Amino acid sequence: METDKFMNALGQIYPPDRLLTRPAQLAPFESDALTTVRARPKAVVIPLTQEEVVLTVRLCHEYNVPFVARGSGTSLSGASTPVDDGIVIALNRLNRILRVDADERIAVVEPGVINLDVSKAAAPYGLYYAPDPSSQPICTIGGNLAFNSGGAHCLKYGMTSNHVLGLKAVLPDGEVVELGGESLESTGPDLVGMYVGSEGLFGVVLEVTLRLLPKPEAYKTVLAAYHSLEAAGDTVAKIVGAGLLPGAIEIMDNLAIQAAEAAVQAGYPGDAAALLIVELDGEAASVERDFILLKEIIEASGPYEIRIAKDDADRMRIWKGRKSAFSAVGRLSPDYIVQDGVVPRGRLAHTLAEIQRLSAQYNIRVANVFHAGDGNLHPLILFDGRQSGSLQQAEKLAGDILELCVKYGGSITGEHGIGVEKREYLPIMFSEQDLDTQRAIYAQIDPLRISNRGKVFLS
Amino acid sequence: MPRLTRCASLTAARFSFPNRIITEMNTDIIETLRAQIHGQKKVYVQGGGSKTALACADGDVGQISTARLSGMLEYEPDEFTFTALAGTPVSEVEHILAEQNQYLPFDPVLVDSGATLGGTLAAGLSGAGRYRYGGVRDFILGVEFLDGMGELVRSGGKVVKNAAGFDLPKFMVGSLGCFGALVKLSFKVLPRPESTATLSTHYISLVNGLETLVRLTRQPLELYALELDREAHLLVRVGGGAETIPARLERLKLLLGGVEVETLEGEAEAELWRGQREFNWLPEGYGLVKVPLTPKRVAALDSELGKNGAKAVYGAGANQAWIGWPGETADLDALLSQQGLSGLRILGYPEKALLGVRAGESFEQRIKQALDPANRYVCAG
């Protein structure tokens, strides 16, 4: 039996406590944060070294066994959903911070390192790692890299891809490649840029060189409450139109505010139709100057309450509410889907009105949290999975929202990736020719399609 | 009809482009380019010809020109985005952006020499200003290109945030035309700083200058440029609200360590940086090579450069060296290999373009196989 041979060979690499095969051991790996999709892997392996990962991938290639690399399983697009009869390579213990070089402003880390731990390791040098997805206290750098994760501060600082300088990876056929380096610049095609965001289809990353930035010396975080979502959306356009470049511009609607408030007591005005959070960061002199301008714009935009973070603790409280919004919505509904479409900023208010219309049409509640500065929406579509057909209806509504985003010239995903969740929507954004090209690249890199099979493309 | 010419005749070609904004791409151009690609065993994509070392010297290779692929297609100042045809001169783009107080923060080079948007992307070149917000790779959002089969392929998007599909827009940065002919490009832009100023100072040695440079990179300062040259001149540029500049300059002067500092502002300052991006410091007859590196690699490289009479500017906080090389390319190739560095020749006679060590070639070849299986596209240089 080929399966027995494969499992025996895995047993040569891993001791029993790091080769999980019993149903109770496998259950936690059946899904990630997209809990509506599940599969039972054949086994889960827990490598401690890069070499073990390489040997595992080579074995999978030899026996034509699909594998899924997994970090903390926080993906909202089903990125680390396992494959039936495949294996999961759980990378949480491949988590060494190999080097922080303050003068070169880099950190070299393994894929299982938690995002926030990079900033913690860099903090003694006055440096930090800029990308800050809401799940940053638990999500891993490997997952961030595979899905080009974003966060609240992308408008000014970019996404994960803008902060990865080099990487070492094992390709699906077992070849180990090193791409990029330690410099901000490179020669030849940007292979690092190509690898980042490939959703696990290009193998498993083993080591990553990240760019660190000096921690901004000053922050000004403003919270403004509005009686309408449109008023908050219009203010975003005015802030950007004035030439300001805040670190973050976020909006939450009333349902999201209520959920966040119930979960973490961030001190948000509970009756607001929309909450706008704007954060300036940078050199103290510039932040002070920009803050005067920002305050004028916000005051003139008709909010009924403005709050300015008094100190760092106050600032962290404001952000805690925003960053806990996804999980907090779990208090409002037994199940929910998070969408991730992007529209041009100028279409924000219109798109939100359309989402409200769709919500009423489907009779499904939708909470809205979004990175307004980037036009990146996160509608949270609430449903009760115990009611027959409710998931299908919620997915249909989610699909309508994605089609809206593409119609307005945007994207079906800003930072969560396609995963399994949005595969059927890729063709509304790209032509068959465009997708054929993407598939041709995939076929060259993984002819057996064993690396994170079933993600991005419909089989 | 664009004329198909042979490569050898245009090593130093310069094209002039009409200054216009078009709103629609003429699809006939695509058909013509496609026919040219199909009609050739080997093709080379020619832009503005500003990077002479990247011209094609092989007389047996057919050349397709992006000269008629010129013009801004969409510009949304409120969105911080635009889409333009690949052959559009960067100078034209900059002019249009400037009217809305916006700019290309990666600071394209050789603009006055006729650099095009596509050529800038394909060569992967960013200037001194990349220190503030990032390089060309950080601002490209989407591309359309003709692949080796002559098919028009789109990747990426037109919005500032997008994670759908493999990131071919980034892959095309530095791709040197090896994988396809760029047709249309979408970029992110940013508001132009209201005011800029530069401090210029001189150290007794490169090592001293480098120490100061590293000290500055560790500070929470939003510098627009940070460059050191072989003669230990340090340039530090700040930008932002005009009223913030004086205090920030004073603070910087303290950090520079009490050396004599000259402050440049206004037209003189703008002229200084224009000169840097056009490489006016490069002596006649010297080749120009870009070498990615980090501050710790500078001293060893610089010592060897000194022995060869080379010039150099260490830009982007010493993350890219611009080397003025007076000697044989092969000697620099060997030197960079010894030091574990890579290089890209930009100005000089068209011969080998990529020097020193290469990384990830097998990964690159797999993508080449997917985009151009018949190996039609010839790399620049």
HADDOCK unambig.tbl for C-alpha pairs under 7 A between the chains (distance, minus, plus):
assign (segid A and resid 103 and name CA) (segid B and resid 214 and name CA) 6.17 0.50 0.50
assign (segid A and resid 103 and name CA) (segid B and resid 218 and name CA) 6.97 0.50 0.50
assign (segid A and resid 104 and name CA) (segid B and resid 294 and name CA) 6.53 0.50 0.50
assign (segid A and resid 104 and name CA) (segid B and resid 295 and name CA) 6.59 0.50 0.50
assign (segid A and resid 148 and name CA) (segid B and resid 163 and name CA) 6.71 0.50 0.50
assign (segid A and resid 162 and name CA) (segid B and resid 138 and name CA) 5.97 0.50 0.50
assign (segid A and resid 177 and name CA) (segid B and resid 360 and name CA) 5.88 0.50 0.50
assign (segid A and resid 178 and name CA) (segid B and resid 359 and name CA) 6.36 0.50 0.50
assign (segid A and resid 178 and name CA) (segid B and resid 360 and name CA) 5.78 0.50 0.50
assign (segid A and resid 179 and name CA) (segid B and resid 359 and name CA) 5.77 0.50 0.50
assign (segid A and resid 179 and name CA) (segid B and resid 360 and name CA) 5.24 0.50 0.50
assign (segid A and resid 180 and name CA) (segid B and resid 359 and name CA) 6.90 0.50 0.50
assign (segid A and resid 182 and name CA) (segid B and resid 294 and name CA) 6.93 0.50 0.50
assign (segid A and resid 183 and name CA) (segid B and resid 292 and name CA) 6.00 0.50 0.50
assign (segid A and resid 183 and name CA) (segid B and resid 293 and name CA) 5.20 0.50 0.50
assign (segid A and resid 183 and name CA) (segid B and resid 294 and name CA) 5.39 0.50 0.50
assign (segid A and resid 183 and name CA) (segid B and resid 319 and name CA) 5.58 0.50 0.50
assign (segid A and resid 184 and name CA) (segid B and resid 319 and name CA) 5.89 0.50 0.50
assign (segid A and resid 185 and name CA) (segid B and resid 292 and name CA) 5.11 0.50 0.50
assign (segid A and resid 185 and name CA) (segid B and resid 319 and name CA) 6.45 0.50 0.50
assign (segid A and resid 185 and name CA) (segid B and resid 320 and name CA) 6.34 0.50 0.50
assign (segid A and resid 186 and name CA) (segid B and resid 292 and name CA) 5.47 0.50 0.50
assign (segid A and resid 187 and name CA) (segid B and resid 174 and name CA) 6.01 0.50 0.50
assign (segid A and resid 187 and name CA) (segid B and resid 342 and name CA) 6.81 0.50 0.50
assign (segid A and resid 187 and name CA) (segid B and resid 343 and name CA) 6.51 0.50 0.50
assign (segid A and resid 187 and name CA) (segid B and resid 344 and name CA) 6.19 0.50 0.50
assign (segid A and resid 188 and name CA) (segid B and resid 174 and name CA) 4.65 0.50 0.50
assign (segid A and resid 188 and name CA) (segid B and resid 175 and name CA) 5.53 0.50 0.50
assign (segid A and resid 189 and name CA) (segid B and resid 171 and name CA) 5.33 0.50 0.50
assign (segid A and resid 189 and name CA) (segid B and resid 172 and name CA) 5.91 0.50 0.50
assign (segid A and resid 189 and name CA) (segid B and resid 173 and name CA) 5.55 0.50 0.50
assign (segid A and resid 189 and name CA) (segid B and resid 174 and name CA) 4.45 0.50 0.50
assign (segid A and resid 189 and name CA) (segid B and resid 175 and name CA) 4.18 0.50 0.50
assign (segid A and resid 190 and name CA) (segid B and resid 170 and name CA) 5.89 0.50 0.50
assign (segid A and resid 190 and name CA) (segid B and resid 171 and name CA) 4.64 0.50 0.50
assign (segid A and resid 190 and name CA) (segid B and resid 172 and name CA) 6.83 0.50 0.50
assign (segid A and resid 190 and name CA) (segid B and resid 173 and name CA) 5.64 0.50 0.50
assign (segid A and resid 190 and name CA) (segid B and resid 174 and name CA) 6.36 0.50 0.50
assign (segid A and resid 191 and name CA) (segid B and resid 171 and name CA) 5.94 0.50 0.50
assign (segid A and resid 193 and name CA) (segid B and resid 167 and name CA) 6.62 0.50 0.50
assign (segid A and resid 193 and name CA) (segid B and resid 170 and name CA) 5.25 0.50 0.50
assign (segid A and resid 193 and name CA) (segid B and resid 171 and name CA) 6.10 0.50 0.50
assign (segid A and resid 194 and name CA) (segid B and resid 166 and name CA) 6.52 0.50 0.50
assign (segid A and resid 194 and name CA) (segid B and resid 167 and name CA) 5.09 0.50 0.50
assign (segid A and resid 194 and name CA) (segid B and resid 168 and name CA) 6.26 0.50 0.50
assign (segid A and resid 194 and name CA) (segid B and resid 170 and name CA) 6.17 0.50 0.50
assign (segid A and resid 194 and name CA) (segid B and resid 171 and name CA) 5.18 0.50 0.50
assign (segid A and resid 197 and name CA) (segid B and resid 163 and name CA) 6.85 0.50 0.50
assign (segid A and resid 197 and name CA) (segid B and resid 166 and name CA) 6.59 0.50 0.50
assign (segid A and resid 198 and name CA) (segid B and resid 166 and name CA) 5.53 0.50 0.50
assign (segid A and resid 214 and name CA) (segid B and resid 218 and name CA) 5.97 0.50 0.50
assign (segid A and resid 214 and name CA) (segid B and resid 219 and name CA) 6.15 0.50 0.50
assign (segid A and resid 214 and name CA) (segid B and resid 220 and name CA) 5.08 0.50 0.50
assign (segid A and resid 215 and name CA) (segid B and resid 220 and name CA) 6.12 0.50 0.50
assign (segid A and resid 216 and name CA) (segid B and resid 220 and name CA) 5.51 0.50 0.50
assign (segid A and resid 217 and name CA) (segid B and resid 220 and name CA) 5.90 0.50 0.50
assign (segid A and resid 241 and name CA) (segid B and resid 78 and name CA) 6.00 0.50 0.50
assign (segid A and resid 243 and name CA) (segid B and resid 191 and name CA) 5.41 0.50 0.50
assign (segid A and resid 282 and name CA) (segid B and resid 222 and name CA) 6.90 0.50 0.50
assign (segid A and resid 283 and name CA) (segid B and resid 220 and name CA) 6.51 0.50 0.50
assign (segid A and resid 283 and name CA) (segid B and resid 221 and name CA) 5.88 0.50 0.50
assign (segid A and resid 283 and name CA) (segid B and resid 222 and name CA) 6.45 0.50 0.50
assign (segid A and resid 285 and name CA) (segid B and resid 244 and name CA) 5.85 0.50 0.50
assign (segid A and resid 286 and name CA) (segid B and resid 241 and name CA) 6.85 0.50 0.50
assign (segid A and resid 286 and name CA) (segid B and resid 244 and name CA) 6.26 0.50 0.50
assign (segid A and resid 344 and name CA) (segid B and resid 79 and name CA) 6.32 0.50 0.50
assign (segid A and resid 344 and name CA) (segid B and resid 159 and name CA) 6.04 0.50 0.50
assign (segid A and resid 345 and name CA) (segid B and resid 79 and name CA) 6.06 0.50 0.50
assign (segid A and resid 374 and name CA) (segid B and resid 160 and name CA) 6.23 0.50 0.50
assign (segid A and resid 374 and name CA) (segid B and resid 161 and name CA) 6.27 0.50 0.50
assign (segid A and resid 410 and name CA) (segid B and resid 158 and name CA) 6.94 0.50 0.50
assign (segid A and resid 410 and name CA) (segid B and resid 159 and name CA) 5.82 0.50 0.50
assign (segid A and resid 411 and name CA) (segid B and resid 162 and name CA) 5.98 0.50 0.50
assign (segid A and resid 412 and name CA) (segid B and resid 164 and name CA) 6.92 0.50 0.50
assign (segid A and resid 413 and name CA) (segid B and resid 162 and name CA) 5.86 0.50 0.50
assign (segid A and resid 413 and name CA) (segid B and resid 163 and name CA) 5.52 0.50 0.50
assign (segid A and resid 413 and name CA) (segid B and resid 164 and name CA) 5.82 0.50 0.50
assign (segid A and resid 414 and name CA) (segid B and resid 161 and name CA) 5.17 0.50 0.50
assign (segid A and resid 414 and name CA) (segid B and resid 162 and name CA) 4.24 0.50 0.50
assign (segid A and resid 414 and name CA) (segid B and resid 163 and name CA) 5.12 0.50 0.50
assign (segid A and resid 415 and name CA) (segid B and resid 162 and name CA) 6.67 0.50 0.50
assign (segid A and resid 415 and name CA) (segid B and resid 163 and name CA) 5.49 0.50 0.50
assign (segid A and resid 417 and name CA) (segid B and resid 163 and name CA) 5.53 0.50 0.50
assign (segid A and resid 417 and name CA) (segid B and resid 164 and name CA) 6.11 0.50 0.50
assign (segid A and resid 418 and name CA) (segid B and resid 164 and name CA) 6.32 0.50 0.50
assign (segid A and resid 433 and name CA) (segid B and resid 153 and name CA) 6.53 0.50 0.50
assign (segid A and resid 434 and name CA) (segid B and resid 153 and name CA) 5.09 0.50 0.50
assign (segid A and resid 434 and name CA) (segid B and resid 154 and name CA) 5.65 0.50 0.50
assign (segid A and resid 434 and name CA) (segid B and resid 155 and name CA) 6.96 0.50 0.50
assign (segid A and resid 438 and name CA) (segid B and resid 166 and name CA) 6.74 0.50 0.50
assign (segid A and resid 440 and name CA) (segid B and resid 370 and name CA) 5.27 0.50 0.50
assign (segid A and resid 441 and name CA) (segid B and resid 367 and name CA) 5.67 0.50 0.50
assign (segid A and resid 441 and name CA) (segid B and resid 370 and name CA) 5.18 0.50 0.50
assign (segid A and resid 444 and name CA) (segid B and resid 366 and name CA) 5.47 0.50 0.50
assign (segid A and resid 444 and name CA) (segid B and resid 367 and name CA) 6.97 0.50 0.50
assign (segid A and resid 444 and name CA) (segid B and resid 370 and name CA) 6.55 0.50 0.50
assign (segid A and resid 445 and name CA) (segid B and resid 366 and name CA) 6.35 0.50 0.50
